[in-house]
């Protein structure tokens, strides 16, 4: 009997990737076949959407249309942040099944009903949701790294951000279930896990039992077979003396910390309703570097937020330069309908945003090269990830430098190797295996 095929189209963040992998497992358990070829037709297409930026929403609309066009006879199921915040648009695009950010555990049941002609639309008010929806993962498409979702939601309501309206309040996952998932992934051969979620620094705030993110990290650190623990994006306010005094003793915790900055100007941060100052951010960086060897700091930075003067931009530029990030993700502010920032005056012209973005990207590239070059001649541990071309592999160091190295062997993905780093070139540092 031919299996019914399912294809996933996933946009956005690591959390979306995790949730798509979770839903794929539900389909597999029910006898469906998951296909990974983007161009192959499928009986069911699941579009897991994003709306964090205007571009994310636009791409979500495009992918729904594309799925319908390429798979005219397929059932189209749409879930995620775009369907949560804009369900009426998803309806107009002709989806057969519409799920927001609650109810994904029912997707197989809803697809089976739709196969009998019963369409579904179950987008509810996410702002009143207080229970974490359990959707575990045992396998991922990657052979070496797996995401583990530890929480959902955000309570911060930054003025530019739609995500609290798309994801709802903080809902922390049971720590025993997190550890159990890490154990299963280790048994299945995964050596690196990434603790992910919408705002993982808020882990435990809803539990009223004193648990925090550092408790989760310590628990996963004890899982046999896991060699590396990496963190998703966090904010500087959780980097306290208590955090670093405990983190520095965790041998599996990767010394790469993605601290979300957004701006190095306190005036801009205040308009954004960020919950820290540039001084507090710098203190967090200093705590990490003083306590954890080989720490790398990566970040997100926004340019062109409403009211950002040239002086504020230059202040942000100089602040970033003083921190010395290993990597920065630069993006230009785009207005999100329904956010507080939508009503802010003094919007920045497009050409100014472009110029500021260009300057920040150039700075980011220079800082990355400076950071990488410090490691030329050093011996490091590399987790082999994939063969880029014949005999040349890509791998990552614990602090997440990208390394290219020659290796005549095949199928080494997932192996931990020792290498001497030689030369930084074109965004990578090259290494020689020892």
C-alpha positions in Angstrom: 0.0 0.0 0.0 1.4 3.4 -1.0 2.0 5.7 1.9 0.5 9.2 2.0 3.4 11.7 1.6 3.9 14.8 3.7 6.2 17.7 3.0 7.2 20.5 5.5 8.1 24.0 4.5 9.6 25.8 7.5 10.3 29.4 7.8 12.0 31.3 10.7 13.7 30.4 13.9 15.2 27.3 15.5 12.0 26.9 17.5 10.0 26.6 14.3 12.5 24.0 13.0 12.1 22.0 16.2 8.3 22.2 16.0 8.3 21.0 12.3 10.5 18.1 13.4 8.1 17.3 16.2 5.1 17.3 13.8 7.0 15.2 11.3 7.5 12.5 14.0 3.7 12.5 14.7 3.1 11.8 11.0 5.7 9.1 10.8 4.2 7.4 13.8 0.9 7.4 12.0 2.3 5.7 8.9 2.8 8.8 6.7 6.0 9.2 4.6 8.0 12.4 5.1 9.7 13.7 1.9 12.5 16.2 2.0 12.8 17.1 -1.7 11.4 20.7 -2.0 10.5 20.1 -5.6 8.8 16.7 -5.2 5.0 16.7 -5.1 3.3 15.6 -1.8 -0.2 14.6 -0.6 0.0 17.0 2.4 2.0 20.2 2.6 2.6 21.7 6.0 3.8 25.3 6.0 5.2 26.4 9.3 5.2 30.2 9.1 7.1 33.2 10.5 6.1 36.7 11.1 8.9 38.2 13.2 9.6 40.7 10.4 7.7 42.1 7.5 9.9 39.9 5.3 9.0 36.8 7.3 5.3 37.5 6.8 5.8 38.1 3.1 7.8 34.9 2.7 5.1 33.0 4.5 2.4 34.2 2.1 4.7 33.3 -0.8 5.3 29.8 0.5 1.6 29.1 1.0 0.9 30.2 -2.6 3.9 28.2 -3.8 2.8 25.0 -2.0 -0.7 25.3 -3.5 0.7 25.9 -7.0 3.3 23.1 -6.9 0.9 20.6 -5.2 -2.5 21.4 -6.7 -4.1 18.2 -5.3 -2.5 18.4 -1.8 -4.0 19.3 1.5 -2.4 22.5 2.7 -1.9 22.9 6.5 -0.6 26.2 7.7 0.6 26.7 11.3 3.0 29.0 13.2 3.3 32.7 13.9 1.8 34.1 10.7 -1.3 31.9 10.9 -1.6 32.9 14.6 -1.5 36.7 14.0 -3.1 36.8 10.5 -5.5 33.9 10.3 -7.8 35.8 7.9 -5.0 36.1 5.4 -4.3 32.4 5.6 -8.0 31.7 5.0 -8.0 33.9 1.9 -5.0 32.0 0.6 -7.0 28.8 0.7 -5.5 26.7 3.4 -7.4 23.5 4.3 -6.1 23.4 7.9 -5.2 26.5 9.9 -3.5 26.0 13.3 -1.9 28.9 15.2 0.7 28.3 17.9 -1.5 26.0 19.9 -2.9 22.7 18.8 -0.1 21.3 16.7 -0.2 18.1 18.6 -3.6 17.5 16.8 -2.2 18.0 13.3 -2.4 14.3 12.2 -6.0 14.1 13.5 -6.9 17.3 11.6 -5.3 16.1 8.4 -7.2 12.7 8.5 -10.4 14.7 9.0 -9.5 16.9 6.1 -8.9 13.9 3.9 -12.6 13.1 4.5 -13.6 16.6 3.5 -13.7 18.3 6.9 -11.5 21.4 7.0 -10.2 22.8 10.2 -9.5 26.3 11.6 -8.4 26.2 15.3 -6.6 29.5 15.9 -7.3 30.5 19.5 -6.4 33.5 21.6 -2.7 32.6 22.5 -2.5 35.4 25.1 -4.6 33.4 27.5 -2.6 30.2 27.1 -0.7 29.1 30.1 0.1 25.4 29.4 3.2 24.2 27.5 2.3 22.0 24.6 4.4 18.9 24.7 5.8 18.0 21.2 9.0 15.9 21.8 11.7 15.1 19.2 13.8 11.9 18.9 15.4 12.5 15.5 16.3 15.5 13.4 17.4 16.0 9.8 20.9 16.9 11.1 23.1 14.0 12.0 25.1 15.9 14.6 23.0 18.6 16.3 19.5 18.6 17.7 17.4 21.4 19.1 15.5 20.9 22.4 12.7 23.3 23.0 12.6 24.2 26.7 9.9 26.9 26.7 7.5 28.9 24.6 6.3 32.5 24.8 7.6 35.9 25.9 6.4 38.5 28.4 8.7 41.4 27.4 6.6 43.2 24.8 9.4 45.1 23.1 7.7 47.9 21.2 8.8 46.7 17.8 8.1 43.0 18.3 5.0 41.0 17.3 6.2 37.8 18.9 4.4 38.0 22.3 1.1 38.4 20.3 2.1 35.4 18.2 3.5 33.1 20.9 1.7 34.2 24.1 3.1 34.3 27.6 6.0 32.3 28.9 5.3 28.6 29.3 8.2 26.5 30.7 8.6 22.9 29.8 8.8 20.3 32.6 12.5 19.8 33.4 12.3 16.0 33.6 10.8 15.9 30.1 13.7 18.1 28.8 16.2 15.7 30.4 14.4 12.7 29.0 14.5 14.1 25.5 18.2 14.8 25.8 18.8 11.2 26.9 16.8 9.9 23.9 18.7 12.1 21.5 22.0 10.9 23.1 21.0 7.3 22.6 20.2 8.1 19.0 23.7 9.4 18.4 23.4 13.2 18.8 26.4 14.8 20.5 25.4 18.4 20.5 22.0 19.9 21.6 20.8 23.4 21.4 18.5 24.6 24.1 15.9 26.7 22.3 12.7 28.5 22.7 11.1 31.9 22.3 12.7 33.5 25.3 14.8 30.9 27.1 16.1 33.3 29.6 12.6 33.5 31.1 12.6 29.7 31.8 10.9 29.0 35.1 9.2 32.4 35.6 5.8 30.7 35.4 6.7 27.6 37.4 6.9 29.2 40.9 9.5 26.5 42.0 12.7 28.5 41.7 14.0 26.8 38.6 15.9 28.9 36.1 17.7 28.4 32.8 21.0 27.5 34.6 19.2 24.6 36.3 18.2 23.2 32.9 21.7 23.5 31.6 23.1 21.7 34.7 20.6 18.9 34.3 21.4 18.4 30.6 25.1 18.6 31.4 24.7 15.4 33.4 23.2 13.4 30.4 25.6 10.7 29.3 26.5 10.9 25.6 25.8 14.6 25.2 29.2 16.3 24.5 28.1 19.8 23.8 25.3 22.1 25.0 24.6 25.3 23.1 22.2 28.0 24.1 19.8 29.8 21.9 19.4 33.6 22.1 19.5 35.0 25.7 19.4 38.5 27.1 22.2 40.1 29.3 19.9 40.4 32.4 20.3 36.6 33.1 24.1 36.8 33.1 24.6 37.2 36.8 27.4 36.3 39.2 25.4 33.2 40.2 24.9 32.2 36.6 28.6 32.4 35.6 29.8 30.8 38.9 27.7 27.7 38.0 28.1 27.8 34.3 31.9 27.9 34.4 31.9 24.4 36.0 29.8 22.8 33.2 32.3 21.0 30.9 29.7 20.5 28.1 28.4 24.1 27.9 29.7 25.7 24.7 31.4 29.1 25.4 29.3 30.8 22.7 26.7 33.2 24.0 24.2 34.9 21.7 23.3 38.0 23.7 20.6 40.0 22.0 21.6 43.7 21.9 19.4 45.4 19.2 21.1 48.8 19.9 24.1 50.1 21.7 22.3 53.4 22.4 20.4 53.7 25.7 18.0 56.2 24.2 17.1 53.7 21.4 16.9 50.8 23.9 14.4 52.8 26.0 12.2 53.4 22.9 12.4 49.7 22.1 11.3 48.8 25.7 14.4 46.6 26.1 15.0 45.7 29.7 18.6 46.6 30.1 21.1 49.4 29.3 24.3 49.2 27.3 26.3 49.4 30.6 24.5 46.3 31.8 25.1 44.5 28.5 28.8 45.3 28.8 28.9 44.0 32.4 27.3 40.7 31.2 30.0 40.3 28.5 32.8 41.0 31.0 31.4 38.4 33.5 31.3 35.8 30.8 34.8 36.5 29.5 36.3 36.7 32.9 34.9 33.4 34.0 34.6 31.2 30.9 37.7 30.7 28.7 37.4 31.2 24.9 34.0 32.9 25.2 32.6 34.2 22.0 29.8 36.7 21.9 27.3 36.9 19.0 24.3 39.2 18.7 21.4 40.7 16.8 21.5 44.4 16.0 18.7 46.6 14.5 19.4 49.7 12.5 16.9 52.4 11.5 14.5 52.0 14.4 12.1 54.9 14.6 13.7 58.0 16.0 17.3 56.7 15.7 19.3 59.8 15.2 22.7 59.9 13.6 24.3 60.4 17.0 22.4 57.4 18.4 23.5 55.3 15.5 27.2 56.3 16.0 26.8 55.5 19.7 25.6 52.1 18.8 28.4 51.6 16.3 31.1 52.5 18.8 29.5 50.3 21.4 29.5 47.3 19.2 33.1 48.0 18.3 34.1 48.2 21.9 32.5 44.8 22.6 34.2 43.0 19.8 31.5 40.6 18.8 32.5 37.4 17.0 29.4 37.7 14.8 26.5 40.1 14.4 23.2 39.6 12.6 22.2 43.0 11.2 18.7 43.8 10.2 16.9 46.9 9.2 13.8 47.8 11.2 10.5 47.1 9.5 7.2 48.3 11.0 5.0 45.5 12.3 1.3 46.2 12.4 -0.2 45.8 15.8 3.0 46.7 17.8 3.5 49.8 19.9 6.3 51.0 17.7 3.9 51.2 14.8 2.7 54.5 16.2 6.2 56.0 16.9 7.1 59.2 15.0 10.4 60.0 13.2 10.6 57.0 10.9 13.9 56.6 9.2 14.2 56.8 5.4 15.1 53.6 3.5 18.4 54.9 2.1 19.6 55.9 5.6 18.7 52.4 6.9 20.7 50.9 4.0 23.7 53.0 4.7 23.7 52.2 8.4 23.2 48.5 7.7 26.2 48.6 5.3 28.4 50.2 7.9 27.4 47.7 10.6 27.9 44.8 8.3 31.4 46.0 7.5 32.2 46.4 11.2 30.8 42.9 11.9 33.1 41.4 9.2 36.1 43.2 10.6 35.4 42.0 14.2 34.8 38.4 13.1 38.2 38.4 11.3 39.9 39.8 14.3 38.4 37.2 16.6 39.2 34.3 14.3 42.8 35.4 13.7 43.4 35.2 17.5 43.1 31.4 17.1 45.5 30.9 14.2 48.1 28.4 15.4 46.0 27.1 18.2 44.8 23.5 18.7 41.0 23.1 19.1 38.3 20.6 19.2 36.1 20.4 16.1 32.7 18.7 15.7 32.6 17.5 12.1 29.3 18.5 10.4 29.3 18.0 6.7 31.4 17.5 3.6 31.5 20.8 1.7 33.3 19.3 -1.4 35.3 16.3 -2.1 37.7 15.7 0.9 36.9 19.1 2.5 34.7 19.2 5.6 33.0 21.9 7.6 33.0 21.7 11.4 32.6 24.0 14.4 34.6 24.7 17.5 32.9 24.9 20.9 32.8 28.7 20.6 31.2 28.2 17.2 33.9 29.2 14.8 33.4 27.8 11.4 36.4 25.6 10.4 37.3 24.0 7.0 39.6 21.1 7.0 40.9 18.3 4.7 39.8 14.8 5.5 40.2 11.8 3.1 37.7 9.8 5.1 33.9 9.9 4.5 31.0 9.7 6.9 32.8 11.5 9.7 29.8 13.8 10.5 29.2 13.8 14.2 32.8 12.9 15.1 34.8 15.1 17.5 38.3 15.8 16.2 41.4 17.7 17.1 42.9 20.2 14.7 45.5 23.0 14.5 44.0 26.1 13.1 46.1 27.7 10.4 44.6 30.6 8.5 41.4 32.8 8.4 40.1 33.2 4.8 36.7 34.2 3.3 34.7 33.8 6.5 36.2 30.5 7.6 39.3 29.5 9.6 41.2 26.6 8.1 42.5 23.7 10.1 44.8 20.6 9.9 43.7 17.5 11.6 46.1 16.0 14.2 
